Amino acid sequence: MKKTKWTGCLVAVLMAVLPVGGMAQRLTDLVNPYIGTGGHGHVFLGANVPFGLVQLGPTQYTHGWDWCSGYHYSDSVLVGFSMMHLSGTGIGDLGDVTLLPTLSPEQRDALFSHRAERVRPGYYSVTLDGGIHVELTATERCGLQRYTLPADVERGYVRLNLKHGIGWDALTDCRARVESATTVSGYRYSKGWAADQRIYFVAEFSRPVSVAAQQGDSITVFSFANEAEPLQVRIGLSPTSVEAARANLQAELSTWDFRTVMAQADRKWNAQLQKLRVAGGTTSDRTVFYTALYHTMTAPSLFCDAADSQKLYTTFSLWDTYRAAHPLMTLIHPEMQHDIAATFLSIYEQQGKLPVWHLMGNETDCMVGNPGIPVMADLVLKGLISDESKTSLKLSSVLSALTASAMLDERGMDLLKQYGYLPFDLHPEHETVAKGLEYALADWCVARVAEKLKDKKTQRYFDRRALAYRQYFDAKSLFMRGKDSKGQWRTPFNPFHAVHRQDDYTEGNAWQYTWLVPHDVHGLVSLFPSEQRFVEKLDSLFIVEGDLGEEASPDISGLIGQYAHGNEPSHHILYMYNYVGQPWKGARLIRQVLRRFYHADFDGLSGNEDVGQMSAWYILSAMGLYQVEPAGGKYIIGSPQFSEVTMQVGGGKTFTVRATGNSDENIYVQRALLNGSPYTKSYIMYADIVRGGTLELVMGPQPSGWGTAKKDRP
């Protein structure tokens, strides 16, 4: 691995704050949290634990799109250290409950240098300009901050800022109540991407402080004497009340021992990272892999109190994450899936539909389609929720939620029911092709659950709607196109051109959206004059170049020809080659994407992290597997980057993908063995994976006939 400043920082922080013994065994040592903090990655940087409500980290002023997480590597000014952040989104929000230690009661922000930063999972520190050293660590619902002042100053100050938020976030109401010389409590209500976000807090100081200045309830400045021990602040959060925040603080963070809390965070991260063990690859490859795995566990985030009997979650970027992040979770986090399903049903009961993009108790309706349906259906089809699971979740209730969500009259679904597709002249919100294709794949998921429950009437209805993708296919141009209410194609038509959220596609063009039929790849192939013509068109995707236009979405990034790895609608396309008996073409491209678009650097992602999706694609693909069909557990075999990856799949079982003879040249599967027996299929089912065992892929430098026979295709 190229030696970077981060490498030295990591060693320094390890030596400074963690025991040295057993250092080589900690997978957290391989995580580089800076990956994706530059470019357009938009990832969170700071201290948190897996799937925690709290993401405690530095917050900067918002200067545009690249500050969606509240932090961008190009910046050097901090507003403070906020308890909540998003990771990898395309819209900014949160930034709640911000504290900034200063040397003056008037100081509102602080300069810093990356040379003075230290970061690893569960820990962040920086020395601010002026000499204040700040350290952060966290539990699920609480954060601990430690401030060390320069020795030559007598007093310091802490600015509690309830006004500042990230991106779209704007304060609507707040309160800061000084309960005593060591405790302040309150709440912050705001309006932004989440239309009505509410968070409650209790903050306790490790020694008495006094109020030095106030601006209503939104800004309170505390003064404290500089003593031998650093000043510490522990903060508990709750989405329900101040008293619940206090109880969360008592339950999770009753100590002032910073090293203990940090070590606990490190152990929690290691326990999750241990679910995937890799062998082979370079040091840089392993850093990218474990950082990607780390990034997949920032969200979904807990949205309940420590005393609650049912765990509920929030931050569901489902248009992104249904494609890879949730299929990965079903493999390595099966214990969470009942709670995910319970959360989805709770949201359905509250708003009458499954979540679309749910954030802090609010439905944002961001992006298109019904992306909550594939996630819920996948859990049913994989048996992760069932009537036999001895829980309150019943499959009949799940099917009711799926069908109700698909039968609404909002977001163009009224037109879908009337016309069988979305006419662009009747739907004023644009993106009709993208919406229609997303609805079709979600409808297929409803049909599969209905089939499992032997509800033939529902199955037939949604199977018919799942074929609606055919309405958008122009057999003459061989592209998916917008169609009006009279059945006429939109003209003029340029398959390269894109206008962000104002044409027939969503953050893409016709070249990218023609392939968005992951639920019926063979049906899509049948629309072409021949399978050969389909393959020729698919080959062309990775070669053709054209002008996207000045108004194209910045999300259309990570281009190979017109394949756009930086945005999610393209993520399954490489694996479509397996469906037409040419897996070697996909293998070559998969390796190209793994090498070209993922790096152990600040600008190490080709697009937004999108709350774990970009990283989940990498994890699955580096392992050699990817779920193309949106539900059901058919994982397509690609070209693994590592010689061996072992997954903990629950119940004490492991599944290993071993790539014998793997190298940068040996990228093609020659033959395969499942648990020692010849395996000819170019895919493997979820049930085979979670049963435990070993899939051995014998790799070579030339394409082979493996997986090409029709009986062996997905």
Disulfide bonds with the S-S distance in Angstrom:
none
